Amino acid sequence: TDPRVGIVRISQFDTATPVQFRKTMEELISGGCTAFVYDLRNNPGGDLKSVTAVLAFFLNEGDLVLSTVAKNGDTEKSYLTPAKYNGDYAGCSIEKSDIGRYRSYPNAVLVNGNTASAAELFTAALRDYHLTQIVGEKTFGKGILQSIYDLSHFGYKGAIKLTTGYYCPPCGENYHGVGITPEIQKQQGEAAGGKNFYLLTEAEDDQLRAAVSAAVRNFS
């Protein structure tokens, strides 16, 4: 109902997400939006290259994106730089001209208890660089790193997924098993009636309205 605020719902971070995100943002900006709500409710996470490419629209070149800590204690830090990928990951390429493209737009990130993994990394990174306000409910708390190993090398079909370490957002605090607590905590009210939030009107969605208000306050 507030034409200044664009609502961008990200259901997961897959290889198509960065391109879709940029297209959606440009359409909303062309339509007059000057503040945004990034709705990550029920977003289970996804691909690390994908979330890094979306974060590139907000961060500066050279910013720390995350640190990964292996089971043996070795730590590797990932910094934001332009990147070029081919094949399935082509959409996750990072153009130098896109880095920081949407950094100046006021926003709020909307989360709930099913916001997990890469979606939590997105939320935490914007928080750590003081680029957003987080609204909603405490997130799921999944900050572990998993790797897939092909079993064909051992004469078996299929693959096995193993937890090989954990990752931390820029602040360095791992949120696995803890979650991220929003600055503005908001539960759904009686008007939601237990409906899936995708089916709620704006009048019924107390969390969305709180996020819109936060984004507008940031704009003001």
Steps between C-alpha positions, in 0.01 A plus 500: 500500500803730529622555141845601628569147627576201280450148637753243374433142609796264468382140543851350469847578366554296184703570188222712345442719805760777437369573150137487618582726795665766282212494250242536778687783669538696177128462424404623848742791487366598158153489655599755763605285796757664727505249790472122513398201709693182428269221612703189588234323702509121443816538288705184575823639352667366190821548306794699638592651161140614460473678835843655449389639163187651656701647787731657241219744417533640854863461608816677391776332306744341743245462780514177698201283407557203730759284670496121471655290774591139418480214750877517545474866599632650175323828421445642152365852447297591192510861378276659241659529156368496143451142379425331170336158483384286210239230459245454776666769711508771232218683676710526815773702329581832668556803279716776643237756396234317709695499827318726746223580249221497764705589806348846546135390502340479847366155574386245754557123494201290607574157652336221699587168661535332161756749368817291489855452375588727204193714576640556848838590350331762281318641802807500724726659239267795446466533877876489558558780249214705651304491176162380627260444787387143563130444571302190598592190700828337597642301210563124482873495579683298234859610453677179406685424178414179314686336213380235254737215409450284191508132594571378145871521579444219749288286269161610637211694350388830647667742736530580867461839669722569800523792738857623459505827694304814571481853367476838667361831375726807488473565876656157561224364725366165385123472540465121468250375756443857617333688216484873436276712722332793319537851634123534452336179622153446363264202513200463274173616656157343509415649161740253336279214617771239448509562123815462293651849487506489118120500510464787746385845400715788619236580763527146640881477490619676816861403436503647150342823618761528776776450243350762269489745790863427582608557139310830487656615829842425358408706194381789714 
